[in-house]
Structures are given as structure tokens and as C-alpha cells.
Amino acid sequence: MNRTILKLAIPNIISNLSVPLLGVVDTALVGHLDEVYYLGALAVGGMIFNFLFWGFGFLRMGTTGITAQEYGARNRQSMMMTMARVQLIAWSFGLAIILMQTPLIRFSLWIIESSEEVAHFTQVYYDIRIYTAPAMLALYGLQGWFLGMQNAKYPMIITIVHNLLNIVLNIFFIQVMDMHVDGVAWGTLISTWLALGLGVWLFFRKYKRYTGHYKQSELVNRDELKRYFSVNRDIFIRTLCLIFTFSFFTAKSAAQGDLVLAANTILLQLWMVASYGIDGFAYAAESLIGRFKGGNNSEKLRKAVYYNLGWGLFLGVTGSLIYLLFDEAILFLFTDKTDVIALAMSVMIWTILAPLVSSFCYILDGVFIGATETAPMRNTMLIATFAIFLPAYYAGNSLFGVHGLWVAMVLFMVTRGAALGFYLPGRILDIEN
């Protein structure tokens, strides 16, 4: 089982770590520009696109679980039609986002309390990057389908190429062309469309024979669409809560000034680095749990749950130790501004704890996605967001200042893991397929 997990997890970890690597490079590039409001604009702009794109994360997560179950059942037509439907949905939503770009940015800037300079450069960033929407959503669906097919190699290739291209282009636009957040946006736009082209080529390279199982009459199959959206409705609600929490965190950081926003932006990047590493095993759990559920193999399903949880905990402990030992040195990679580093160091303890306390909820997310048991994910996220995170923030902010934000975030993660653990026996471990 360990060998099977590592075969799926290692490519996922490698590809996942290239995602925060991009964020690290972008933050470092912009963090070394003359003005701190560029970093604030990158944070706010990134938050807006996280809200837009993460909300459609179900295009990857829901597709993985459903495809993995069809793979376990060896139903090629259902595998192919799942791919076709998710692409139809992805392109429809992507084009809709572009059509609604003006009201979306006006609403976003109205909600977020930021300085005039941050708001201006956020608009500059947004106006360019918005055109990545169709390609980004199509990539979500494509990569989710590959993972469901037990193929972690192709998502790794796509993600690494995508992010390396993005990094190279961002360095070129900022260092050579003397641009700022607009350079980051152009680099993201170009690299995203090129990555989609690569993904399509890889699909036809290995899975062209599956296109023979495509049936136009089944594309808009009411029962299958109902099943897809039933699973993904819960994932969508769960993801909206996650986006809300991180967006609220960024907005409240911005409200405390550009210095707090800059420091918290850097620390959130470290949270992302840890989460993407652990998510390698969460993705492996998605693929394997779906496969074993589709193949009616309860014994291997339970074993996959326990083994992935063990690997997630190991990575969580490792990540916390790295942050503990190299805290200040890591911060200097992001910025040379001593006031930003001093503020970040004053609340670094919460980032040190992050990989350890978050590892359980990341892995359990993968378990429940693979099993398409999405209602518990929805319920636990609603509890963590509205019963824990928000009350903790409002109770702690007046007492602890910047620390109050981070305490609320840590409690949010702990609650997610504990609540999913409560559901685990009845919904996953004790079920005979």
C-alpha cells in the first residue's frame, strides 16, 4: 500500500510544491520593489482570484472522485463522458467570469478596505489576469480527471511546466521590462493558456482511444449531471467557506495597514507551502479511496485511509520543525524590509504550528472527496467558519491584535480536522461496499 500511495503522492507533492513556489517567487519579486503597496496589491489581487477560482475547485475535486470510482468499476464510457461534461461546465463558467469582470472587481474593491495605491494596482493586476479564467477552469477539470485515472504524472508535468513558465515570465517582465504587478499578471495569463495546450496534448497522447466512447446524446444526461452537481454542490459550499476565511483574513489584514498586510501575506505563503506538500497525500487519498470504493474493496479502502493519515502527519511534523529552525532566514527570502520581518517574526509561532495542526484536515478532505461523501465536508466547514473562526476573530482581535487573526486561523484548521474525524468511522471506515 505504501508503494502505491507514494507512486501517486510523490508526483503530486512535486507538482503541488511548484504552486507555492510561484507564490514565493512572486512575493519575493514584488516584495523587493520600492513600495510596499505593490505587495499589498498582489495580496488583494491574489485574494480576488482565489475567491473566483477556488470556488470552482470542485471541477478538480469532484471530477477526481467520480472518475476514480468509474475507473475502479472499469466503465470507460462513463470515464470519457465525465471528462466531456466537466469541460463543458468549465468553459461555460470561465466565459461567464469574463463577461462579469467589471461588476466583480467593483464589488471586490468595495468590500476590501485598502489604501488608494493598493486598490489602484489591484485593478491593474485584475484587468489582465481575468482572461485566464476559461483556461484555469478547464485545467482544473483536466487535472482532476487525470488523477481519477490514477495518473499523477500528467498533472505533475502540467503544473511544473505551468509554474516554471510563470516564474520565468514574471522575472522577465519585472526584472527586464521594469514592470510591477502588471508583469506578474501577464506572466500568469500567458503561462496558463500554454499549460492548457500542454494538457490537451497529453490527453490525446495517452487517452485518444477513449474518445471512441464519447456519445453526444449523453453529454447533457440529466441523471449524471444531477449526480455531478450533487457531489459538487457540497464541495462548492465547502470551498466558498474556505475562500471566505482566507479572504476575510486578508481583508482584515489590509484594514490594519499596509505593513500588517505585507507581513501576513508572506506568512500565508508559508502556510500554502506546507498545505501543498501535505496535499500530495490528500490527492493520493482521493485517487485510491475512489478507486477502492468503485471496485468494492473495503479492506484496501480502510488501509488507504490510515496510511495516508500517517504520511500526512509525518510531513506536518517535518514542516513545523523546518519553520521552527529557519524562521527568520526563510522570511528574508521574501523581503529585505526589516519592519515587515520584525512584525512577521512576532506572530511566527502560528505559522510554525500550521503544518502540524492542519495535516489531518488536508488528508481527510482527500478521503471524503474520493469517497464522494461530500456532505460531511460541507457541514464541518460551515461549523469551522461560522461557529469557530469568526467568533474567535472577533473575540481575539480586540485582545490580541494581529495575534487574534492567527489564533482564529489555527482554530479553524483544528476544527476542520476534528469534525471530519468525527464523521470518519460512520461514513468511511465502517461502511461495507
C-alpha positions in Angstrom: 0.0 0.0 0.0 2.8 2.4 0.8 4.3 1.9 -2.6 1.0 2.6 -4.3 0.5 5.7 -2.2 4.0 7.0 -2.9 3.6 6.4 -6.6 0.6 8.8 -6.6 1.8 11.1 -3.8 5.3 11.9 -4.9 4.3 13.4 -8.3 1.5 15.3 -6.5 3.9 16.7 -3.9 6.4 17.8 -6.6 3.7 19.4 -8.7 2.0 20.9 -5.6 5.1 22.5 -4.3 5.7 24.3 -7.6 2.4 26.2 -6.9 3.5 27.9 -3.7 7.0 28.2 -5.2 5.4 30.5 -7.8 3.7 32.5 -4.9 7.1 32.6 -3.1 8.9 34.0 -6.2 6.1 36.5 -7.0 6.1 37.7 -3.4 9.9 37.9 -3.3 10.0 39.8 -6.6 7.3 42.3 -5.6 8.5 42.4 -2.0 11.8 43.8 -3.2 10.2 46.7 -5.2 10.4 50.2 -3.9 6.9 50.5 -2.4 5.2 48.1 0.0 1.8 48.8 -1.6 2.8 46.6 -4.6 3.0 43.6 -2.3 -0.4 44.6 -0.9 -1.9 44.8 -4.4 -0.5 41.4 -5.2 -2.1 40.0 -2.0 -5.5 41.6 -2.6 -5.5 40.7 -6.3 -4.5 37.1 -5.5 -7.3 37.0 -2.9 -9.8 38.1 -5.5 -8.7 35.3 -7.9 -8.6 32.8 -5.1 -12.2 33.6 -4.5 -13.1 33.3 -8.2 -11.1 30.2 -9.0 -11.0 28.3 -5.7 -14.8 28.4 -5.8 -14.6 26.2 -8.9 -12.2 23.8 -7.2 -15.0 21.2 -7.4 -14.1 21.0 -11.1 -11.0 19.2 -10.0 -12.0 17.6 -6.7 -15.4 16.3 -7.7 -14.1 15.1 -11.0 -11.3 13.1 -9.3 -13.7 11.2 -7.0 -16.3 10.4 -9.7 -13.7 9.4 -12.3 -11.8 7.2 -9.8 -14.9 5.3 -9.0 -15.7 4.7 -12.7 -12.0 3.7 -13.1 -12.5 1.1 -10.3 -15.6 -0.1 -12.0 -13.8 -0.2 -15.4 -16.5 1.8 -17.1 -14.8 3.6 -20.0 -17.8 5.3 -21.4 -18.5 6.9 -18.0 -14.9 8.0 -17.7 -15.0 9.7 -21.1 -18.3 11.4 -20.5 -17.2 12.7 -17.1 -14.3 14.4 -18.9 -16.6 15.9 -21.6 -19.1 17.2 -19.0 -16.5 18.8 -16.8 -15.0 20.6 -19.8 -18.4 21.9 -20.9 -19.1 23.2 -17.4 -15.6 24.7 -17.0 -15.7 26.6 -20.3 -19.2 27.9 -19.6 -18.2 29.3 -16.2 -14.9 30.6 -17.5 -16.6 32.7 -20.2 -19.2 33.9 -17.7 -16.5 35.2 -15.4 -15.0 37.3 -18.3 -18.4 38.7 -19.1 -18.9 39.7 -15.5 -15.4 41.1 -14.9 -16.5 44.7 -14.3 -19.1 44.2 -11.5 -16.8 41.5 -9.9 -13.9 43.9 -9.5 -16.1 46.8 -8.3 -17.7 44.6 -5.7 -14.4 43.2 -4.6 -12.7 46.6 -4.1 -15.8 47.9 -2.4 -15.6 45.1 0.2 -11.9 45.3 0.8 -10.6 48.1 2.9 -7.3 49.0 1.4 -5.2 52.1 0.6 -5.8 54.0 -2.6 -2.5 52.8 -4.0 -3.3 49.2 -3.2 -6.7 49.5 -4.8 -5.3 51.1 -8.0 -2.6 48.4 -8.6 -5.1 45.7 -7.7 -7.2 46.9 -10.6 -4.2 46.9 -12.9 -3.4 43.3 -12.0 -7.1 42.1 -12.2 -7.7 43.6 -15.7 -5.0 41.4 -17.2 -5.3 38.2 -15.2 -9.1 37.9 -15.6 -8.6 36.5 -19.1 -7.0 33.3 -17.6 -10.5 32.2 -16.4 -11.5 29.7 -19.1 -8.1 28.1 -19.3 -7.8 27.9 -15.5 -11.1 26.2 -15.0 -10.5 23.8 -17.9 -7.2 22.9 -16.3 -9.0 22.1 -13.1 -11.2 19.6 -14.8 -8.4 18.1 -16.9 -6.1 17.5 -13.9 -9.0 16.1 -11.8 -9.7 13.6 -14.5 -6.1 12.5 -14.8 -5.9 12.0 -11.0 -9.1 9.9 -11.1 -7.5 7.8 -13.8 -4.7 7.1 -11.2 -2.3 9.2 -13.3 -0.5 11.6 -11.1 2.3 12.0 -13.6 0.4 14.2 -16.1 -0.8 16.7 -13.5 2.7 16.9 -12.2 4.1 17.7 -15.7 1.3 20.3 -16.4 1.7 22.0 -13.1 5.5 22.2 -13.1 5.6 23.5 -16.7 2.9 26.0 -15.9 4.6 27.4 -12.8 8.1 27.3 -14.2 6.9 29.2 -17.3 5.1 31.6 -15.0 8.2 32.2 -12.9 10.4 32.8 -15.9 7.9 35.2 -17.4 7.4 37.1 -14.2 11.1 37.5 -13.7 11.5 38.7 -17.3 8.6 41.2 -17.0 9.7 42.6 -13.6 13.5 42.5 -13.8 14.0 43.1 -17.5 10.9 45.0 -18.6 10.8 47.0 -15.4 7.1 46.2 -14.7 5.4 45.6 -11.3 2.1 43.7 -10.6 1.2 44.0 -14.3 4.2 41.9 -15.1 3.0 39.2 -12.7 -0.4 39.3 -14.3 0.9 39.0 -17.9 3.2 36.1 -16.8 0.2 34.3 -15.3 -2.0 34.9 -18.4 0.5 33.6 -20.9 1.6 30.6 -18.9 -1.9 29.4 -18.1 -3.0 29.2 -21.7 0.2 27.4 -22.7 -0.3 24.9 -19.8 -3.8 24.2 -21.1 -2.4 23.5 -24.5 0.0 21.1 -23.0 -2.7 19.3 -21.0 -4.9 18.8 -24.1 -1.9 17.4 -26.0 -1.1 15.0 -23.1 -4.8 13.8 -23.1 -4.7 12.9 -26.8 -1.3 11.4 -26.4 -2.4 8.7 -24.0 -6.2 8.7 -23.9 -7.2 9.3 -27.5 -8.8 5.8 -27.7 -11.3 6.9 -25.0 -12.8 9.4 -27.4 -14.4 6.5 -29.2 -16.6 6.1 -26.1 -17.9 9.6 -26.4 -21.7 9.9 -27.0 -23.1 13.3 -27.8 -26.6 12.2 -26.7 -25.1 11.5 -23.2 -23.4 14.8 -22.7 -26.3 16.5 -21.1 -27.6 13.4 -19.3 -29.9 14.8 -16.6 -29.2 12.0 -14.1 -25.4 12.2 -14.5 -25.4 16.0 -14.3 -27.6 15.7 -11.2 -25.1 13.3 -9.6 -22.2 15.5 -10.6 -23.7 18.7 -9.2 -25.0 16.9 -6.1 -21.4 15.9 -5.2 -20.0 19.3 -6.2 -22.7 21.4 -4.6 -21.3 20.4 -1.2 -17.7 20.8 -2.4 -18.6 24.3 -3.7 -20.1 25.3 -0.4 -17.1 23.9 1.5 -14.7 25.8 -0.9 -16.7 29.0 -0.6 -16.2 28.8 3.2 -12.5 28.2 2.8 -12.2 31.2 0.4 -14.3 33.3 2.7 -12.0 32.6 5.6 -8.8 33.4 3.7 -10.4 36.4 2.1 -11.6 37.7 5.4 -8.2 37.2 6.8 -6.6 39.2 4.0 -9.2 41.9 4.2 -8.8 42.3 7.9 -5.0 42.4 7.5 -5.4 45.2 4.9 -7.6 47.1 7.3 -4.8 47.1 9.8 -2.4 48.8 7.3 0.0 48.0 4.5 2.7 46.8 6.9 0.4 44.2 8.5 -0.9 43.2 5.1 2.6 42.7 3.8 3.7 40.6 6.8 0.6 38.4 6.8 0.9 37.9 3.1 4.3 36.4 3.5 3.3 34.2 6.4 0.2 32.9 4.4 2.6 31.9 1.6 4.4 29.7 4.2 1.0 28.2 5.1 0.4 27.4 1.5 3.8 25.8 1.0 3.0 23.4 3.9 -0.5 22.7 2.7 0.5 21.9 -0.9 3.1 19.4 0.3 0.7 17.6 2.5 -2.0 17.8 -0.2 0.2 15.4 -2.2 -1.0 12.6 0.0 -4.5 14.1 0.1 -4.6 13.7 -3.7 -3.3 10.2 -3.4 -6.2 9.5 -1.0 -8.7 10.9 -3.4 -7.5 8.6 -6.2 -7.2 5.5 -4.1 -10.4 5.9 -2.0 -12.4 6.4 -5.1 -10.8 3.5 -6.9 -11.3 1.1 -4.0 -14.9 2.3 -3.4 -15.7 1.8 -7.1 -14.1 -1.6 -7.0 -15.9 -2.6 -3.8 -12.7 -3.2 -1.9 -13.4 -2.1 1.7 -10.3 -3.6 3.2 -7.9 -1.7 0.9 -10.1 1.4 1.3 -9.6 1.4 5.1 -5.9 0.7 4.7 -5.5 3.7 2.3 -7.1 6.0 4.9 -4.8 5.0 7.7 -1.6 5.0 5.6 -2.3 8.4 4.1 -3.1 9.9 7.5 0.2 8.6 8.8 2.1 10.2 5.9 0.3 13.5 6.3 1.2 13.6 10.0 4.9 12.9 9.1 5.0 15.8 6.7 3.2 18.1 9.1 5.7 17.4 11.8 8.6 17.9 9.4 7.2 21.2 8.1 6.7 22.6 11.6 10.3 21.7 12.5 11.7 23.4 9.4 9.8 26.6 10.2 10.9 26.5 13.8 14.6 26.1 12.9 14.8 28.5 10.0 12.1 31.0 10.7 13.9 34.4 10.2 16.1 33.1 7.4 13.0 32.0 5.5 11.4 35.4 5.9 14.5 37.2 4.4 13.9 35.2 1.2 10.7 37.1 0.8 11.6 40.7 1.6 14.5 42.8 2.8 12.3 45.3 4.7 13.2 44.9 8.4 9.9 46.3 9.7 7.9 43.7 7.8 10.2 40.9 9.0 10.0 42.1 12.6 6.2 42.1 12.5 6.2 38.6 10.9 8.5 37.2 13.5 6.3 38.5 16.3 3.5 36.1 15.1 5.6 33.4 13.6 4.6 30.8 16.2 1.3 30.3 14.5 2.9 29.6 11.2 5.3 27.1 12.9 2.2 25.3 14.3 0.3 25.4 10.9 1.7 22.2 9.2 1.2 20.0 12.2 -2.3 21.2 13.1 -3.5 21.3 9.5 -2.3 17.9 8.3 -5.3 16.0 9.5 -7.9 18.2 7.8 -6.0 18.2 4.5 -5.7 14.4 4.3 -9.3 13.8 5.5 -10.5 16.2 2.8 -8.9 13.9 0.2 -10.5 10.8 1.9 -14.0 12.2 1.8 -13.6 13.6 -1.8 -12.5 10.2 -3.1 -15.5 8.5 -1.5 -17.8 11.3 -2.8 -19.0 11.7 0.8 -19.2 15.4 0.5 -21.9 16.4 2.9 -19.6 16.0 6.0 -17.1 18.3 4.3 -19.8 20.9 3.8 -21.0 20.6 7.4 -17.6 20.7 9.0 -16.5 23.7 7.0 -19.7 25.6 7.9 -19.0 24.9 11.6 -15.3 25.8 11.4 -16.0 29.0 9.6 -19.1 30.5 11.3 -19.1 28.8 14.7 -15.3 28.9 15.3 -13.3 31.2 13.0 -15.5 34.3 13.1 -16.3 34.2 16.8 -12.6 33.6 17.6 -11.5 36.5 15.4 -14.0 39.0 17.0 -13.2 37.8 20.5 -9.5 37.8 20.0 -8.8 40.8 17.7 -9.5 43.4 20.4 -7.5 41.5 23.0 -4.5 40.2 20.9 -4.3 42.4 17.8 -2.6 40.7 14.9 -2.3 37.5 17.0 -6.1 37.4 17.1 -6.2 36.8 13.3 -3.8 33.9 13.5 -5.4 32.3 16.6 -8.7 32.3 14.7 -7.0 30.7 11.7 -5.4 27.9 13.7 -8.6 27.1 15.5 -10.3 27.0 12.1 -7.9 24.3 10.9 -8.1 22.3 14.1 -11.9 22.3 14.0 -11.9 21.0 10.4 -9.8 18.1 11.2 -11.6 17.2 14.4 -15.0 17.4 12.8 -14.1 15.3 9.8 -12.5 12.8 12.2 -15.9 12.5 13.9 -17.6 11.6 10.6 -14.8 9.2 9.6 -16.0 5.9 11.2 -19.7 6.0 10.2 -19.2 7.4 6.7 -16.0 5.8 5.5 -14.3 3.2 7.8 -17.4 1.2 8.9 -19.1 1.0 5.5 -19.0 -2.3 3.7 -19.2 -1.7 -0.1 
